Amino acid sequence: MCDAASQLISIFSQGMCATRRIKSVILKKNGLKKIGFQRLARLYACMGYKSTNKMFETFAKDFDIKLLTWKEQVEKDVKKEREILSKLSELDPNAEEEIISEANKLQKHRESMHPSYSFAGDNVDFIIKPRQMMKSKQNKDFHMFQNVAYENRISPNNLSFLPSAMEQTSLAEEITVMVCQLWAKYIPALSWFNDYVPTHIPHKHMEDVKKKTNKVHLGVLRKNEQYEEDMIDILEWIHKYVPGHSDKDDQPGTLVKVLNGGDYLTHERNKSAQSAMQDGRTPSAKLLGLVSKFEDFHSQCEWLKVIWLHLYSVSSVRDPGTLYHARNLICARNVTKDPSKNYYAASEFLDKFGDAYLVAGALDHFGMTSMNDEQTVNKYEGLPNDEEAKQSYVQRTVRNFIDKHVMNQMPQQESAVMIDNMTCRYCGKKYVRRSYLNKHEKEPR
């Protein structure tokens, strides 16, 4: 009844066509052909085919306005950051109060800066097969490329690149939790360890990672990434969203580099296309604002290849404790020399192998001959109801194991090594190469 009334009203008023628009969207989304739109439009059941396509085009208007807002905010924040850094470099080294004030100002500004964003893209391929194939009607193969922009949930602006001593200690504590949970899972005598470790490892960004990622769909380009000229067109189209991008030769701008992710083939094609543009006159023409990378899944696959290169060898079939020997022992025939052929099988096998080594380490650490035995050394000897003593024992015992077998080769340092200061600590002389500076400082004085 409502639909019939809406059709009657739309005959006399072209603006009263909300139901027709909604039905047109539903029909278009579900693949109604042009002839179907023509027949239903005569009955005022939906809009015409061309009108529906125009309506869809209006839906995409200002599709990138959110991304342009991010870009503008990043440009403003980076400009202010560079002003503070410039002022810091011009201050007198003896003006400690001004230096501390500007440094605090810089730190606060970096904490409030926009977290920036990154791009991710991949090819979209599909084939249209005709029902009646003939010489004039063959399969149609379409190759296109889709892009999406993601806002970073965690800001990297105030993070250091090299790990500090505090971060190394934090890493040891996190490994302690994971090893403790694994021992409690596989060894019955240590199952009570689970009561004294957290179920998950807390960190300061937990609230940030719970949030939904803001993303902007940048549509699909009719470009084939297999061809270098099409890949260059794709990168040039994305590069206009890089903060600091400029098309003017006399105003090159200062680029803020943005990550551009994809699978391994897309990463290689990105690098090849950027290499082909190195003769450009400006940084934007050279596409220097995009830093190519491959996404997490492909990174993990490459990491497995590195592990396989060093630890997986078919000649170690008779050597217990090696990957290939363990693979044959449990008959994991879906694990091959190339882990990329079956990533999930190789990844699960490596997890089992690591768990087995940690369980074997626990048996040695506690003087046990099997997983069902009781501890003979390093066992708890305190009161059964003393919760604090139990927790202290668990943390201390597992940490001793970690320090002995995992952290024993990590370098000990008070803070991250800074390599940007090439000035002698004794005479103030500046150097360009680190090796020359080290040689100079070792000279007798």
N, C-alpha and C positions, 0 to 999 in steps of 0.2 A: 504493500500500500504506500509506504513512504517513498519507495523507489519510483513508483508510478507518478506520485504527486511531484517529485523532484523533476521527472522528465517533462511533465506538463508545464511546470514553472519555467524550466530552462528554455522552452520554445518561445516564450514571450519575453524573457530576460536572459541575455547571453551571460550576464554576470552571475546568475544563480545556477552554477554548474559544479558545485563542490562534489556531489556524488559522482558525476561524470568524470571528474578529474581523478577521484580516488579509484574508480573502476578502471580508468585508463592506465594508472600506475600498476595496478594488480595484473591487468592483462599483459602489459608490456613486460613486466618482470617475469611472468610465466611463459613468455615466448609466443604470444599471439602474432600471427603473420599479418602482412599488410592488407590482404584481401579480407581478413577477419575484421580488422578495424573499419574498413570501408563499409562492410555490411552492417555492423553494429552502430556506426555513426549515423546511418540513414534512419535508424530507429531511435536516435537520441539516447542510446544506452551507454555510449562512451564518446570520447573526442576522436577526431580524425587522426590518421597516422602521422601526418606532418605536424599537426598541433601537439600531439603527444611527444614527438621528438623535440619540438621547441620547448615544451614544458620541462623536459628532462635537462635541456641545456641551461635553462634558468635556475634549476636546482644547483647546478655546479658553479653558479656565479659566486665570486669571492671565496672559492674553496680553500685558498691559501692565505686568507687574511690572518688566521691564527699564527701561521708560520712567519709571516712578515712582521707580526708583532713581536715574536721571539727574536727575530733578527735585529729589529730596531733596538730592543732592550739590551741585547748583547753588545751591540755597537756602542751604546751610551755607557754601559758599565766598563767596557774595555778602555774607552777613551778616558774616563775618569781615573781608572787604575794606572794608566800610563802617565797621566798628569802627576799623580802622587809619586810614582817611581822617579819621574824626572826631577821633581822637587827634592826627593831624598838624595839623588845623586849630586845635586848642586849644593847641599848643605855642608857646612864646615865640619870636618871630622871631630872637632873638639866641642861642638854644640850638642852634647849628649841629650839634653832635655828635648830639644827640637827633633832630634833623630828618633827618640823613643816615642814622642807624640805622633810623628808622621808614620812610624812603623805600626803603632796601635790603630791609627786611622786606616792604614792600608789593610790590616788584618780584619777590621770590622767591615770595610767595604767589600773585601773578598767573600766574607761570610754572607753578605746580602746580595751578591751578584747573581744574575740569572744563571742557572746551571747549564745553559747551552743545550744543544740537541745534536742528533746524529741522523744519518740517512741509512736506509736499507732498501735494497732492490734485487729483483730477480726476473728472469725471463718468464713470459707467459706464452706457451705454445699450444695450439689446438688445430685439429684437422676437421674439415667439413667434408663428409662423404656423401656423394649423391646417391639417391635411391636407384635411379636408372643410369648406370655408368656407360658412357659412350665417348667418342673421340672429342666431342665438344664439351663434355661434362666429366671432368676428372676430379680427383681429390684436390681440395684447396688447403694448403698448409700456411698457417699464419704464425708469424714470430713477432712478439711484442715485448715490452719491458715495463714493469710496474715499480713505482717508487713510493716509499712511506717515510715520513719524518717522525722521529720520536724525541720527546723532551726528556732530558736526563732527570731521573728522580733524585739522584745524589749528586751534589755539586762537587766537581773536582777542582774548583778554583783555589781552595785553601789546603790542598793536599800536597804532600811532598812525593817526589818520584822514588827516591831510594828509601828502603826500610830502615827505621831507627832501632836502637837497642830495645826500646819499650815495645815496639811491634814484634821483634823477635821473641821477647818474653811472652807476649800475648799469643803468638803462634804456638809456642810450646804448651801453653795452658789449653788451647783449643785442641791440640793433638792429644793431650792427656784425657780430655773428655771423650773423644772418639774412641781411643784405645780402651778406655775403661768400659764404655758401653759395649764394645765388641767382645771383650773378655766375659762380661756378664751374660752375653747372649749365648756363647758357645761352651763355657766351662761352668758346670753346675756349682762347684765349690766357690766360685767367685760371683754367683748371681746376685748376692747381696750388695755388690758394688754399685748396682744401679740405683740404690736408695740414697746414694751420697754424691751423685753427679746430676746436673740439669738434663732435662729431656732434650733440650736444644741449646745451642751456643748463642747467648745474647750478644748483641752489638749495638752501637749507638745509632745505627741507621735502620733499626727494625721498623719504626713507625713510617719511615719514608718508603721502604720496599713494600709495605702493605698497601700503599696507595695504587690506584689504577694509573697506568702510564698514559699520558696525554700524547695523542698521535694525530697526524694529519695525512690523509691519503692524497697523494699527488697524482693519481690517475695512471693511465696506461698509455705509453707512447708507442706508436707504430714504428718501432725501430728494432732491428735484429742485432743483438750484442755480438754475434759472430763476425760481423763486418766492422772493421776499424772505424770507417767514416760514420757509421751509425752509433758506435760506442762514443765517439767524440761528440756527436750531437746530443747524446744522452747526458754526458758529463757537463757540457755547456749549458744544457737546460737546468740541471740541478745546481750548477755553480752560481746561478743568479740568486739563490737563497743563502749563500754563504755570507756571513757578516763581513762587511768591508769590500764586497764585490763592486767593481766599477767597470763600465764599458768604455770609459773615456781614456785615451792614451795620455792626456796631459794631467789627469787626476787618477793615478793608479789605485789609490786607497791602500789601507793597511788591512790585510786579510787576517781573520781569526779562523784558524783551521778547524774543520769539522770532519768527523769520521764518516766514511761512506762504506757500509758493509754489504756483503753478499756471499755467495758460495765461492769455492776456490777458483772456478773458472772465471766468474765475474771479477774476482780480485785480480787475476792475471790480466784480463782484458782491460780493466781500469788502469793498471800500471802501464800497459802497452800504449793505450790511448794518451795518457799523460806524457809519456816519453815522446810521442809523436808531436806534441804541442810545445816542446821546450824552446822552439824558436819564436814564441810569442813575445810581443813587446812589453807586456805588463804581467804582473803576477796573476791577474784574473784570466788573461789570455792563455797563460801557461797552465791554468787549472790547478794552481798550487794550494788553493783553499780546501781541497778535498784530500783527505788521508785515507787511502784504501785499506781495508782489512777484511778478513773473512770472519763470519759470525761464529757464535759459540760452538754450535754442533760441529762445524767444519774445523774449528780450532782443536776440539777434542779429538777429532779423527786424525789430524796431523800430529798431535801429541802422541797418540797411540803408535803412529808410524815411527816416531823417534824412539819410543820404548822398544818396539819390535826390532828396530835396526841394531840396538845395542844388546838386547837380552834374549831375542828369539832366534834360535839357530837350529836347523834340522840335524846338525852334526852332534847336538847334545842330547840325543835320544836316550843314551845310557847314563846320563849324569843327573842323579836325583837333586831336586831343588831348582832345576831350570824350568823355564816356561814350556819348552817343547816336551820335556819329560813329563811334566804335569798334564799337559794337553793330551798326551797319549795314555797316561795313567787313568784319566777319567773319561777317555774316549770322546773328547770334544772335537769331533771331526769337522764341525762347521767353523772352527777357528783355523784360518789359513795363514800363509806367510804374509799376505797383504791384508791388514785389518780393515781397510776401507771396503773390501768386498762384502763383509758382514760386520758392520761396526758394533751392533748390539751384542752379538755373540762374543766378539773380542773384548768388549768392555766388561761384560759380565764375567768372563773368564779371568780377566785381570783382577777384578774385585775379589773373586774367590781365592786367587793365588795370594793376594795381599792379606786376606783374612787368615789363610792357612799359615803364612809366615808369622803373623802376630800371635796366633794361638801357639805355634811352636816356640816362639819367644817366651810366652807366658809359662809354658811347661818347664822351660829351662830356668826361668827366673824364680819360680816357686818350687823347684825340685820335684816335679810331677812326671810320671811316666806315661800317663794318658789323661784324656780330658775328664775322666770320671774319678781320678784320684784326688786325694786331699793334699793340701800344702804341707811341705816338709821344711821349707826355709822361707824367710820373709813373710811369715804368717802373723796374723794379728794375735797379740798376747795380752791385750788390755781387758777391761771389764766389759761384759756382754751388753750392759745397759748404758754405757758411756758413749753417747752419740757423737760428741765432739771428738773424742779419741778415735772413734771409727772413721769419721770423715777425714781427720788429719792423717790417719794411717793410709787410707785409700789414695789421697792426693800425693802423699810422700812416696808411697811404693810405686805407683804408676809413673810419677815424675822421674824417679830414679831410673826406671826402665827407659823412659824417653830420652833422658840425658845421656844414657850409656849407648843406646843403639841408634838414635835418630839425630839428636842435636850435637853429637860429639864433634862434628866437622864444620859446624857453622862458625864463621868468624866472630870474635868478640870485639865490639867497638862501642864506644859511648854514644856516638851519633853517626848519622850518614855522612859519607865522605863527600865533601864539596869540591867539585872539579872546575868551577868557573873562576876561582880566584888563583891566578897564576903569579902571585907576588911572593917574594922571599920573606920568610918570617923574621929574618935577622937584619937584612939591610934594606928591604923595601924594593929591591930591583924586580921589574916585571919581565915575565917570559911568555912566549907563545906556546911552547910545547911543555907538557908535564914532565917528560923524561929529562929535559935540560934543567928544569927547576929542581928536580930531585937530585941530580948530579951536583948542582951548585950548592944546595943545602948540606950535602954530605962532605963537602970540601973542608979541611981543617981551618980553624980560625985562630 
